[in-house]
Amino acid sequence: MLALRGGSARRESLELDYDELVHLDAEDLAETGIKKAYDELLPQLGKYVSQPARVVEIIDEEAPRPPPRS
């Protein structure tokens, strides 16, 4: 979960704001959802950094995968 509030350059003003909470599900992220989740966070990140880092997902379709859950 990520929930930050600030906007000011002063560290002491940074506190958790649960109204701005973004839920990140580990299972969804593990199933090639990191780039999608990051892209959804970009507007929020833009409040804290002028140029958020670019994320590139590289998926190896030939890599072994765990069997599907039943």
Helices and strands as residue ranges (DSSP letters): G 11-13, G 18-20, H 26-28, I 29-33, H 34-45
